[in-house]
Amino acid sequence: MLLKRFYHEGLAQASYLVGSHASGEAVVIDANRDIEQYIAAAGAGKTMLVSDTGQQNNPRPVDVIKIAIKQLLERGYDEQSIRSMVGGNAGELLLG
C-alpha cells in the first residue's frame, strides 16, 4: 500500500496520495491547488487531471482543467505531458 500525506500550511489542509505499489495506481484525496506536488509524486505518465467542481455555484470542471493546463505550461511542462495527463493516461487506464 502507498500512502503519502501532503500538508499545505497556508490553507491548513492535508491531502493524501493513496494507492497500490503492485498495480501502480493511486488517487489523491482532497487535493489542493498545488498540483505539481502530486505530479512529482506519481509522475506525469501516471497522472490524470480531473475535477470534481461540477456542483452548483462552482466553476465548470472544464474551466478548472483549463486553469490547471495554463499553470502547467507556465511552469515548464511540455504539451505532450499535459495531453497525456488530460486524456491519454485515462484512455490507457480504461482501454488497456
KARA-V717687 format. One record per residue. SS is DSSP state (H for helix, E for strand, L for the rest). PHI is phi in degrees with one decimal (* if undefined). Layout:
[[SS,PHI] [SS,PHI]]
//
This chain:
[[L,*] [E,-111.3] [E,-142.5] [E,-131.1] [E,-99.1] [E,-119.6] [E,-131.3] [E,-106.2] [L,-58.9] [L,-61.2] [L,-94.6] [L,51.5] [E,-127.3] [E,-105.1] [E,-133.7] [E,-137.2] [E,-101.6] [E,-121.4] [E,-166.4] [E,-125.1] [L,-65.2] [L,-64.5] [L,-90.2] [L,75.8] [E,-106.8] [E,-154.4] [E,-137.2] [E,-99.9] [E,-106.8] [L,59.7] [L,-62.9] [L,-103.2] [L,-74.0] [L,-85.3] [L,-72.6] [H,-60.7] [H,-63.5] [H,-75.7] [H,-63.2] [H,-62.1] [H,-70.6] [H,-99.1] [L,93.5] [H,-60.0] [H,-70.6] [H,-123.7] [L,-105.8] [L,-120.2] [L,-86.3] [L,-137.8] [L,-141.8] [L,-114.7] [L,-89.3] [L,-77.2] [L,-71.5] [L,-56.6] [L,72.1] [L,-107.0] [L,-61.8] [L,-68.3] [H,-53.2] [H,-62.1] [H,-68.6] [H,-66.8] [H,-64.0] [H,-60.7] [H,-63.0] [H,-62.0] [H,-62.5] [H,-59.9] [H,-63.9] [H,-66.1] [H,-61.7] [H,-64.2] [L,-93.3] [L,97.6] [L,-71.5] [L,-82.3] [H,-58.6] [H,-64.7] [H,-62.8] [H,-66.9] [H,-59.0] [H,-63.8] [H,-68.8] [H,-81.3] [H,-144.8] [H,-61.8] [H,-66.1] [H,-64.2] [H,-61.0] [H,-62.4] [H,-65.4] [H,-77.5] [H,-101.8] [L,78.3]]
//
